[in-house]
């Protein structure tokens, strides 16, 4: 993993983004002690695993829409 200071990172931002897109991991450091304050790593191209339902696995399914909302009345009646 390559390390670079905040100043280097700011100066070479476009190049850093291209390196990360190519699969390289980069740690950003700050201060005299060059303490790592963050990492830039490529986003995994793999799909996240689906959540398991525990003891109900294979017996039931659950689907949550992106716009899932519960009214206050529904919440109180649980």
MARMIKOL-66159 format. One line per 5 residues: their letters; for each residue x, y, z of N, C-alpha, C. Coordinates in nm, 4 decimals, m for minus. Atoms other than C-alpha are relative to their C-alpha. Layout:
N
a> X Y Z X Y Z X Y Z ~ ...
This chain:
78
xxxxx> 0.0852 m0.1167 0.0000 0.0000 0.0000 0.0000 0.0901 0.1234 0.0000 ~ m0.0774 m0.1236 0.0101 0.1378 0.3384 m0.0987 m0.0525 0.1014 0.1012 ~ 0.0379 m0.1066 m0.0926 0.1389 0.6230 0.1577 0.0365 0.1336 m0.0617 ~ m0.0306 m0.1358 0.0462 0.1211 0.9915 0.0700 m0.0613 0.1010 0.0947 ~ 0.0484 m0.1057 m0.0884 0.0761 1.3138 0.2634 m0.1234 0.0664 m0.0606
xxxxx> 0.1180 m0.0726 0.0473 m0.2348 1.5285 0.2382 0.0378 0.0935 m0.1144 ~ m0.0444 m0.0918 0.1051 m0.0382 1.7825 0.0306 0.0249 m0.0714 m0.1322 ~ m0.0232 0.0789 0.1220 0.0782 1.5171 m0.2181 m0.1332 m0.0442 m0.0596 ~ 0.1311 0.0477 0.0446 m0.2753 1.3817 m0.2332 m0.0758 0.1103 m0.0733 ~ 0.0705 m0.1120 0.0624 m0.4235 1.7244 m0.3103 0.0624 0.0369 m0.1345
xxxxx> m0.0693 m0.0384 0.1223 m0.1597 1.7995 m0.5725 m0.0233 m0.1001 m0.1129 ~ 0.0096 0.1066 0.1011 m0.1999 1.4645 m0.7519 m0.1353 m0.0706 0.0031 ~ 0.1313 0.0624 m0.0189 m0.5716 1.4040 m0.6943 m0.0456 m0.0829 m0.1200 ~ 0.0470 0.0726 0.1193 m0.6578 1.3034 m1.0526 0.0801 m0.1271 m0.0226 ~ m0.0851 0.1175 0.0171 m0.3621 1.0661 m1.0723 m0.0317 m0.1052 0.1056
xxxxx> 0.0340 0.0919 m0.1082 m0.4527 0.9135 m0.7361 m0.1296 m0.0740 m0.0328 ~ 0.1279 0.0621 0.0360 m0.8091 0.8496 m0.8526 0.0207 m0.1065 m0.1072 ~ m0.0278 0.0985 0.1067 m0.6792 0.6733 m1.1646 0.0695 m0.1231 0.0561 ~ m0.0699 0.1132 m0.0611 m0.4475 0.4564 m0.9538 m0.0967 m0.0864 0.0806 ~ 0.0983 0.0742 m0.0793 m0.7324 0.3608 m0.7204 m0.0935 m0.0770 m0.0926
xxxxx> 0.0851 0.0687 0.0970 m0.9530 0.2780 m1.0186 0.0703 m0.1210 m0.0588 ~ m0.0792 0.1110 0.0537 m0.6699 0.0520 m1.1398 0.0244 m0.1090 0.1046 ~ m0.0105 0.1024 m0.1026 m0.6793 m0.1366 m0.8084 0.1011 0.0264 0.1095 ~ m0.1006 m0.0313 m0.1015 m0.4070 0.0328 m0.6017 m0.0664 0.0573 0.1253 ~ 0.0489 m0.0530 m0.1269 m0.4671 0.1098 m0.2325 0.0953 0.1094 0.0454
xxxxx> m0.0820 m0.1141 m0.0392 m0.3445 0.4435 m0.0962 m0.0415 0.0476 0.1391 ~ 0.0228 m0.0536 m0.1344 m0.3089 0.5629 0.2650 0.0407 0.1469 m0.0009 ~ m0.0284 m0.1436 m0.0069 m0.3221 0.9386 0.3311 0.0476 0.0309 0.1416 ~ m0.0585 m0.0316 m0.1300 m0.0995 1.0701 0.6124 m0.0069 0.1493 0.0274 ~ 0.0086 m0.1398 m0.0397 m0.1007 1.3948 0.8101 0.0932 0.0258 0.1174
xxxxx> m0.0811 m0.0443 m0.1129 0.1325 1.5818 1.0428 0.1445 m0.0429 m0.0063 ~ m0.1419 0.0315 m0.0064 0.4952 1.5536 1.1433 0.0244 m0.1490 0.0208 ~ m0.0147 0.1439 m0.0260 0.4447 1.1966 1.2621 m0.0524 m0.0857 m0.1150 ~ 0.0566 0.0674 0.1175 0.2806 1.1090 0.9296 m0.0988 m0.1097 0.0406 ~ 0.1037 0.0920 m0.0477 m0.0147 0.9480 1.1026 m0.1026 m0.0231 m0.1112
xxxxx> 0.0988 0.0321 0.1026 m0.2512 0.7681 0.8634 m0.1367 0.0468 0.0479 ~ 0.1320 m0.0524 m0.0360 m0.5857 0.9488 0.8641 m0.1111 m0.0588 m0.0858 ~ 0.1026 0.0595 0.0842 m0.7632 0.7632 0.5851 0.0605 m0.0840 m0.1103 ~ m0.0415 0.0890 0.1072 m0.7471 0.5112 0.3060 m0.0885 0.0213 m0.1222 ~ 0.0754 0.0033 0.1248 m0.8519 0.5141 m0.0567 0.0207 m0.1376 m0.0591
xxxxx> m0.0080 0.1350 0.0538 m0.9326 0.1663 m0.1786 m0.1054 m0.0148 m0.1087 ~ 0.0970 0.0159 0.1076 m1.1091 0.0501 m0.4933 m0.1288 m0.0660 0.0488 ~ 0.1301 0.0592 m0.0305 m1.4780 m0.0355 m0.4712 m0.0026 m0.1396 m0.0585 ~ 0.0071 0.1386 0.0466 m1.5299 m0.4076 m0.4981 m0.1072 m0.0117 m0.1073 ~ 0.0960 0.0205 0.1075 m1.7028 m0.5119 m0.8173 m0.1000 m0.1092 0.0311
xxxxx> 0.0876 0.1101 m0.0358 m1.8729 m0.7987 m0.6359 m0.1260 0.0509 0.0681 ~ 0.1276 m0.0344 m0.0611 m2.2337 m0.7865 m0.5271 0.0022 m0.0395 0.1474 ~ 0.0037 0.0312 m0.1425 m2.2915 m0.7762 m0.1516 m0.0900 m0.1209 0.0231 ~ 0.0837 0.1174 m0.0264 m2.4283 m1.1011 m0.0066 m0.1343 0.0418 0.0588 ~ 0.1326 m0.0287 m0.0538 m2.7966 m1.1111 0.0773 m0.0033 m0.0372 0.1474
xxxxx> 0.0133 0.0266 m0.1423 m2.8953 m1.1043 0.4419 m0.0736 m0.1308 0.0219 ~ 0.0657 0.1261 m0.0341 m2.9905 m1.4372 0.5966 m0.1094 0.0259 0.1025 ~ 0.1113 m0.0146 m0.0924 m3.3110 m1.4834 0.7921 0.0161 m0.0874 0.1240 ~ m0.0240 0.0809 m0.1188 m3.1515 m1.6991 1.0630 m0.0731 m0.1318 m0.0057 ~ 0.0670 0.1296 m0.0074 m3.3706 m1.9904 1.1669 m0.1085 m0.0152 m0.1063
xxxxx> 0.1031 0.0067 0.1038 m3.6234 m1.9024 0.8958 0.0583 m0.0155 m0.1402 ~ m0.0624 0.0118 0.1308 m3.3701 m1.9434 0.6135 m0.0586 m0.1197 m0.0745 ~ 0.0603 0.1042 0.0826 m3.5345 m2.1421 0.3358 m0.1492 m0.0165 0.0250 ~ 0.1416 0.0138 m0.0344 m3.8775 m2.1110 0.5007 m0.0792 0.1274 m0.0263 ~ 0.0672 m0.1283 0.0174 m3.9518 m1.7429 0.4483 0.0904 0.0937 m0.0783
xxxxx> m0.0773 m0.1027 0.0699 m3.8439 m1.4393 0.2497 m0.0423 0.1363 0.0522 ~ 0.0302 m0.1380 m0.0388 m3.8287 m1.0690 0.3249 0.0571 0.0921 m0.1072 ~ m0.0429 m0.0954 0.1010 m3.8101 m0.7835 0.0752 m0.0255 0.1396 0.0550 ~ 0.0139 m0.1375 m0.0453 m3.7468 m0.4211 0.1721 0.0235 0.0917 m0.1183 ~ m0.0138 m0.0960 0.1085 m3.8052 m0.1500 m0.0849 0.0897 0.1140 0.0438
xxxxx> m0.0847 m0.1147 m0.0313 m3.5707 0.1470 m0.1074 m0.0786 0.1120 0.0661 ~ 0.0833 m0.1063 m0.0560 m3.8639 0.3735 m0.0151 m0.0854 m0.0504 0.1170 ~ 0.0723 0.0579 m0.1123 m3.9725 0.1626 0.2859 m0.0226 0.1043 0.1079 ~ 0.0351 m0.0937 m0.1067 m4.1543 0.3803 0.5375 m0.1089 m0.0613 0.0850 ~ 0.1010 0.0492 m0.0923 m4.3625 0.3020 0.8428 m0.0661 0.1208 0.0643
xxxxx> 0.0705 m0.1110 m0.0636 m4.6301 0.5329 0.9718 0.0106 m0.0119 0.1515 ~ m0.0064 0.0014 m0.1466 m4.6367 0.6288 1.3380 m0.1043 m0.0955 0.0569 ~ 0.1075 0.0889 m0.0453 m4.9658 0.4394 1.3771 0.0422 m0.1467 m0.0130 ~ m0.0465 0.1367 0.0188 m4.8135 0.1192 1.2336 0.1066 m0.0354 0.1048 ~ m0.1064 0.0224 m0.0963 m4.5131 0.1575 1.4657 m0.0574 m0.0217 0.1395
xxx> 0.0598 0.0111 m0.1337 m4.7309 0.2017 1.7779 m0.0743 m0.1311 0.0145 ~ 0.0804 0.1217 m0.0074 m4.9461 m0.1020 1.6940 0.0832 m0.1269 m0.0077 ~ m0.0827 0.1215 0.0043 m4.6494 m0.3417 1.6815 m0.0051 m0.0780 0.1251
